[in-house]
Amino acid sequence: MKQNSNVTRLIILGLFIALEIILTRFLSIHTPIVRIGFGFLPIAMLGIMYGPLWAAAAYAIGDLIGIMLFPSGPFFPGFTLSAALTGLTYGIVLYKKPITWKRVLIAAAIVCLGINLILDTLWLYILMDTAVIGMLPARVIKVSVMLVVQTLTIPLVWNRYLKKALRF
């Protein structure tokens, strides 16, 4: 029985990694300094279901596979670190806890403000050697939009669809 649950977990992880790659690489809006999409959603769901380490590993693996198969620019390990930290954050804040708007807002604020705005802007600065002040307005708008999108979609998708379908 335990082996079957491990197999099930690996299948779900693989499916969610594939979904993250599709949502990030094909169904998002890309500019050189901003990407708006729903790639966060499968990772947030993995964080809720399996915890911080699995979500961090899945997002890092998804980022590496995505950049190898569908490159949208040069590989930079800082973005893979950001991906892992995003999965880790969702897992720490949401794993084995009630999925409420308030709790999701906390996770989304840490991800959007701490990782996406501060850390990813640092990576872009290092990668592109561009003035941070020039990038900031577009990035602040992106983070503001994504904070709202994440806060609304994560509890909606989990509580309305996946919780019952996956029997968590």
Backbone bond lengths (Angstrom), bond angles and torsions (degrees), N, CA, C in turn:
res aa  C-N    CA-C-N  psi(-1)  N-CA   C-N-CA  omega(-1)  CA-C   N-CA-C  phi
1 M - - - 1.452 - - 1.533 110.49 -
2 K 1.344 117.00 -42.67 1.454 120.06 179.36 1.524 110.82 -63.25
3 Q 1.334 116.97 -39.54 1.459 120.48 179.26 1.526 110.16 -62.98
4 N 1.328 116.60 -39.39 1.452 120.82 178.43 1.533 110.31 -63.58
5 S 1.321 118.07 -39.59 1.467 119.66 179.23 1.527 110.94 -68.24
6 N 1.327 117.60 -33.25 1.466 120.28 175.55 1.520 111.20 -67.41
7 V 1.314 116.69 -39.93 1.461 121.06 176.82 1.525 109.67 -63.70
8 T 1.302 116.63 -45.04 1.467 121.11 178.22 1.524 110.69 -60.11
9 R 1.308 116.61 -43.35 1.460 120.74 178.87 1.529 111.10 -61.43
10 L 1.318 117.17 -44.98 1.464 120.60 179.12 1.527 111.84 -63.77
11 I 1.318 117.10 -38.74 1.461 120.31 177.95 1.524 110.09 -64.65
12 I 1.319 117.08 -45.47 1.470 120.78 179.47 1.527 110.20 -64.16
13 L 1.324 117.23 -43.31 1.468 120.28 177.24 1.527 110.92 -58.71
14 G 1.317 117.07 -46.78 1.461 120.92 179.29 1.519 112.36 -61.49
15 L 1.311 116.55 -43.34 1.465 120.27 179.08 1.528 111.50 -64.44
16 F 1.324 116.56 -41.67 1.459 119.75 -179.24 1.529 111.75 -71.55
17 I 1.327 117.39 -33.73 1.470 119.92 174.60 1.523 109.21 -64.01
18 A 1.337 116.93 -44.87 1.467 120.43 178.02 1.529 110.77 -61.24
19 L 1.316 116.69 -41.73 1.462 120.78 178.59 1.524 111.03 -64.17
20 E 1.326 116.71 -39.92 1.471 120.27 177.62 1.523 110.94 -62.13
21 I 1.321 116.68 -42.95 1.466 120.39 179.74 1.525 110.20 -63.01
22 I 1.319 117.29 -44.66 1.467 120.85 179.73 1.526 110.83 -63.06
23 L 1.325 116.50 -47.10 1.471 119.97 -178.48 1.527 111.93 -65.80
24 T 1.323 117.17 -35.79 1.461 120.88 -178.41 1.519 111.96 -79.43
25 R 1.308 117.49 -47.02 1.469 121.13 -171.97 1.520 114.07 -84.06
26 F 1.328 117.74 -30.10 1.462 119.44 -172.99 1.526 114.19 -115.81
27 L 1.308 117.88 -29.65 1.459 120.37 -174.07 1.527 112.22 -114.08
28 S 1.311 116.34 39.10 1.459 120.32 177.00 1.523 109.07 -136.23
29 I 1.314 114.42 163.33 1.457 121.39 179.44 1.523 107.29 -93.60
30 H 1.347 116.55 124.68 1.460 122.12 -177.83 1.522 110.50 -113.56
31 T 1.315 115.92 132.53 1.462 122.95 165.13 1.524 105.35 -131.86
32 P 1.328 119.41 170.84 1.464 118.99 -179.10 1.539 114.08 -60.62
33 I 1.316 118.49 -27.41 1.467 119.00 -177.22 1.525 113.96 -117.94
34 V 1.343 117.97 -5.88 1.465 120.74 -177.27 1.523 109.61 -139.67
35 R 1.344 115.29 137.07 1.461 121.30 171.14 1.517 106.97 -131.21
36 I 1.321 116.38 123.01 1.458 121.93 178.83 1.518 107.93 -115.74
37 G 1.326 116.03 123.82 1.452 120.23 -178.90 1.518 111.90 -168.14
38 F 1.335 114.75 -169.42 1.461 121.28 -176.90 1.524 112.75 -114.91
39 G 1.328 117.65 21.51 1.455 121.30 179.37 1.521 113.43 -63.15
40 F 1.309 116.81 -19.97 1.465 121.54 178.59 1.527 111.68 -68.73
41 L 1.325 117.22 -27.87 1.463 121.58 -170.06 1.536 113.58 -62.56
42 P 1.329 120.16 -49.95 1.470 118.12 177.94 1.529 112.55 -62.25
43 I 1.322 116.91 -33.24 1.464 119.61 -179.21 1.525 110.61 -72.31
44 A 1.311 117.25 -38.70 1.463 120.22 175.47 1.533 110.06 -61.68
45 M 1.326 116.19 -40.26 1.469 120.03 178.64 1.533 110.73 -64.83
46 L 1.341 116.92 -40.54 1.465 119.74 176.34 1.522 111.12 -64.79
47 G 1.328 117.45 -38.01 1.457 120.97 176.50 1.519 111.47 -61.07
48 I 1.320 116.43 -41.29 1.468 121.40 178.06 1.527 110.33 -66.29
49 M 1.328 117.02 -43.52 1.464 121.10 -173.65 1.527 113.78 -78.57
50 Y 1.355 117.08 -42.95 1.453 119.82 -169.22 1.524 115.13 -121.91
51 G 1.315 117.92 -5.22 1.453 119.87 175.16 1.510 114.90 97.75
52 P 1.333 115.22 179.20 1.462 120.86 -170.82 1.527 115.45 -66.79
53 L 1.314 118.33 -40.48 1.467 119.23 -176.14 1.521 112.15 -69.07
54 W 1.332 117.10 -42.22 1.461 120.38 178.62 1.524 110.72 -65.72
55 A 1.332 117.14 -42.81 1.473 120.19 -179.84 1.527 110.61 -65.89
56 A 1.329 117.07 -41.15 1.472 120.44 178.80 1.525 110.50 -63.40
57 A 1.322 116.74 -46.44 1.465 120.55 179.86 1.533 110.82 -63.29
58 A 1.319 116.69 -42.13 1.469 120.51 -178.99 1.519 111.45 -63.58
59 Y 1.329 117.23 -42.81 1.470 119.21 -178.50 1.527 111.01 -70.13
60 A 1.318 117.27 -37.90 1.465 120.27 177.00 1.527 110.35 -65.22
61 I 1.329 117.26 -44.04 1.465 121.14 178.01 1.530 109.86 -63.41
62 G 1.332 116.66 -43.97 1.463 120.48 178.14 1.516 112.11 -60.52
63 D 1.322 116.38 -39.79 1.463 120.16 178.22 1.527 110.91 -65.35
64 L 1.316 117.00 -43.97 1.466 120.89 -179.92 1.529 112.08 -65.74
65 I 1.321 116.73 -44.42 1.464 119.89 178.01 1.526 109.84 -64.68
66 G 1.322 116.50 -43.54 1.461 120.57 -179.73 1.515 113.23 -60.93
67 I 1.314 117.21 -42.26 1.468 119.77 -179.06 1.527 110.98 -72.55
68 M 1.342 117.13 -30.26 1.467 119.40 178.05 1.529 111.90 -73.67
69 L 1.318 116.46 -42.94 1.457 120.21 -176.18 1.528 113.65 -83.84
70 F 1.334 116.04 -36.56 1.462 120.88 -174.62 1.523 109.85 -135.52
71 P 1.320 117.77 69.91 1.472 119.46 -176.40 1.534 111.76 -65.50
72 S 1.311 114.70 138.18 1.472 120.07 176.30 1.528 109.60 -118.23
73 G 1.289 116.58 12.62 1.456 123.42 -178.91 1.512 107.94 163.87
74 P 1.313 117.43 -174.19 1.467 119.47 179.64 1.524 111.38 -70.27
75 F 1.331 115.47 149.93 1.465 119.38 175.63 1.515 109.01 -70.55
76 F 1.334 115.66 134.92 1.459 121.44 175.40 1.524 106.84 -137.99
77 P 1.332 118.87 119.64 1.466 121.20 -174.36 1.527 114.23 -63.46
78 G 1.319 117.38 -20.08 1.463 119.47 178.24 1.519 112.25 -60.33
79 F 1.336 117.31 -37.06 1.459 120.10 179.66 1.526 111.33 -70.50
80 T 1.323 117.27 -32.09 1.463 120.33 174.84 1.526 109.81 -67.69
81 L 1.320 116.71 -39.41 1.466 120.52 174.49 1.526 110.54 -61.42
82 S 1.323 117.04 -44.14 1.472 120.60 177.36 1.521 111.06 -59.88
83 A 1.333 116.60 -40.95 1.461 120.52 178.74 1.530 110.05 -62.03
84 A 1.321 117.03 -46.80 1.466 120.50 179.42 1.528 110.85 -61.97
85 L 1.318 117.05 -42.42 1.468 120.13 179.07 1.527 111.95 -65.50
86 T 1.328 116.29 -32.26 1.466 120.08 176.45 1.520 110.41 -65.20
87 G 1.319 117.40 -48.75 1.461 120.63 176.78 1.517 112.11 -60.82
88 L 1.318 115.86 -41.34 1.460 120.87 177.71 1.526 110.95 -60.15
89 T 1.321 116.36 -43.65 1.472 121.16 -179.58 1.521 111.17 -63.10
90 Y 1.333 117.15 -48.71 1.466 119.23 178.80 1.519 110.67 -58.45
91 G 1.323 116.87 -42.57 1.454 119.88 -179.99 1.515 113.36 -65.39
92 I 1.334 116.89 -43.65 1.465 120.09 -179.01 1.523 110.89 -64.19
93 V 1.316 116.92 -43.12 1.464 120.40 -174.37 1.534 112.35 -81.15
94 L 1.339 118.39 -30.85 1.466 120.04 -169.42 1.528 115.30 -112.12
95 Y 1.322 118.82 -17.93 1.461 120.65 -175.24 1.523 111.65 -68.54
96 K 1.339 115.52 130.53 1.465 124.09 178.93 1.524 112.90 56.71
97 K 1.325 116.12 33.55 1.468 121.45 178.21 1.524 107.92 -133.47
98 P 1.333 116.92 155.65 1.469 117.85 176.07 1.533 110.39 -63.22
99 I 1.322 115.78 137.06 1.462 120.57 -177.58 1.523 107.95 -90.48
100 T 1.323 115.08 90.38 1.459 122.51 -179.71 1.523 109.70 -107.10
101 W 1.329 115.95 162.52 1.464 120.59 178.85 1.529 110.35 -58.94
102 K 1.330 116.49 -40.73 1.465 120.49 -177.87 1.535 111.36 -64.02
103 R 1.323 116.27 -46.44 1.464 120.37 -179.39 1.528 110.59 -65.08
104 V 1.329 116.84 -40.58 1.459 120.63 179.08 1.524 109.96 -67.62
105 L 1.328 117.71 -36.86 1.464 120.77 176.67 1.529 110.77 -60.71
106 I 1.319 116.99 -39.70 1.463 120.95 178.17 1.538 109.85 -63.33
107 A 1.339 116.65 -47.95 1.466 120.31 179.57 1.525 110.65 -62.49
108 A 1.326 116.62 -45.62 1.467 120.82 -178.62 1.530 111.03 -65.10
109 A 1.319 117.86 -36.76 1.469 120.76 178.91 1.525 110.57 -66.26
110 I 1.321 116.97 -41.82 1.466 119.80 177.86 1.526 109.90 -63.18
111 V 1.331 116.76 -45.33 1.465 121.00 -178.67 1.524 110.45 -66.50
112 C 1.336 116.24 -51.38 1.469 119.73 -173.83 1.528 112.32 -69.93
113 L 1.312 116.87 -46.93 1.466 119.85 -176.00 1.521 112.07 -82.20
114 G 1.320 116.65 -46.61 1.459 119.70 -175.65 1.516 113.88 -77.54
115 I 1.325 116.25 -46.40 1.469 119.18 -174.64 1.526 110.87 -91.26
116 N 1.339 117.14 -54.89 1.469 119.71 -174.91 1.523 113.09 -69.49
117 L 1.320 117.66 -43.84 1.464 119.03 -176.91 1.526 111.81 -79.26
118 I 1.304 117.34 -51.70 1.462 119.69 -173.64 1.535 111.40 -81.36
119 L 1.329 116.65 -58.04 1.461 119.59 -173.31 1.533 112.22 -68.89
120 D 1.330 117.14 -47.16 1.470 118.89 -179.55 1.524 112.30 -65.99
121 T 1.326 117.24 -33.12 1.467 119.53 175.27 1.527 110.21 -65.43
122 L 1.329 116.91 -38.55 1.459 120.41 174.92 1.534 110.39 -60.97
123 W 1.346 117.33 -44.78 1.460 120.45 179.18 1.519 110.83 -61.37
124 L 1.333 117.39 -42.14 1.464 120.31 178.79 1.524 111.29 -64.54
125 Y 1.312 116.21 -38.64 1.462 120.67 177.57 1.534 110.39 -61.74
126 I 1.324 116.11 -46.18 1.465 120.46 179.28 1.530 110.61 -65.03
127 L 1.313 116.58 -43.41 1.459 121.51 -176.04 1.527 112.88 -71.24
128 M 1.319 116.41 -42.59 1.466 120.36 -173.36 1.519 113.42 -103.88
129 D 1.331 116.89 -9.67 1.463 121.77 -178.23 1.539 111.00 51.43
130 T 1.332 114.68 45.86 1.461 122.24 -178.72 1.520 108.88 -107.94
131 A 1.303 115.96 151.69 1.459 120.68 177.73 1.530 109.79 -63.31
132 V 1.316 116.30 128.82 1.459 122.02 -179.12 1.527 110.61 -62.14
133 I 1.304 117.86 -38.37 1.463 121.54 -179.19 1.529 110.81 -59.50
134 G 1.315 117.44 -35.33 1.459 120.56 178.56 1.519 112.97 -69.14
135 M 1.341 116.94 -32.05 1.467 121.73 -179.97 1.517 112.64 -81.92
136 L 1.309 116.56 -28.22 1.448 121.01 -168.17 1.528 115.64 -57.83
137 P 1.329 121.11 -45.53 1.468 118.35 -177.94 1.529 113.41 -57.64
138 A 1.319 118.05 -46.30 1.468 120.83 179.40 1.524 110.70 -65.23
139 R 1.307 117.31 -39.04 1.461 120.79 -179.09 1.522 111.90 -69.78
140 V 1.331 117.21 -36.71 1.469 120.33 177.99 1.528 110.00 -65.49
141 I 1.318 117.19 -41.19 1.464 120.59 177.52 1.531 110.01 -62.93
142 K 1.322 116.75 -45.64 1.465 121.17 178.98 1.520 111.41 -59.56
143 V 1.319 116.84 -46.29 1.460 121.43 -179.20 1.522 110.70 -64.41
144 S 1.317 117.39 -40.21 1.464 121.15 178.77 1.523 111.13 -62.27
145 V 1.313 116.02 -44.54 1.465 120.72 178.96 1.527 109.83 -64.86
146 M 1.322 116.83 -47.00 1.458 120.63 -176.80 1.527 112.74 -67.74
147 L 1.316 117.79 -30.84 1.461 120.49 176.10 1.524 109.97 -60.98
148 V 1.308 116.85 -45.14 1.463 121.54 178.66 1.530 110.18 -67.19
149 V 1.324 117.04 -46.44 1.468 121.56 -178.35 1.531 110.30 -60.15
150 Q 1.318 117.73 -47.19 1.461 120.63 -179.65 1.516 111.72 -64.56
151 T 1.325 116.29 -43.28 1.467 120.30 -178.27 1.523 111.19 -63.08
152 L 1.311 117.62 -33.25 1.461 120.82 -179.65 1.531 112.77 -84.15
153 T 1.323 117.71 -41.17 1.466 119.43 -171.35 1.532 114.39 -81.72
154 I 1.304 118.55 -35.62 1.478 119.62 -176.68 1.530 111.47 -61.24
155 P 1.337 119.92 -53.83 1.474 117.17 179.67 1.532 112.88 -67.36
156 L 1.313 116.93 -32.20 1.460 120.11 179.00 1.527 110.61 -63.71
157 V 1.317 117.59 -51.41 1.462 121.63 -178.81 1.522 110.86 -65.13
158 W 1.320 117.46 -43.58 1.465 119.53 -177.86 1.519 111.59 -68.17
159 N 1.324 117.50 -55.77 1.458 121.13 -173.26 1.524 113.11 -70.29
160 R 1.314 117.35 -33.12 1.460 119.94 -175.72 1.527 112.87 -89.32
161 Y 1.337 118.03 -31.53 1.456 119.30 -171.74 1.526 114.37 -120.33
162 L 1.309 118.21 -58.77 1.466 119.96 -169.18 1.523 114.39 -76.84
163 K 1.289 118.22 -36.73 1.460 121.18 -177.46 1.523 111.00 -55.11
164 K 1.301 115.90 -44.97 1.478 120.64 -179.57 1.524 111.42 -77.70
165 A 1.329 116.89 -40.67 1.464 120.61 -176.55 1.524 111.48 -65.84
166 L 1.332 117.19 -39.35 1.457 121.31 -177.58 1.533 112.55 -95.56
167 R 1.329 117.09 -2.96 1.486 123.80 178.29 1.527 112.52 57.88
168 F 1.328 115.57 51.53 1.459 120.12 176.11 1.506 109.21 -98.07
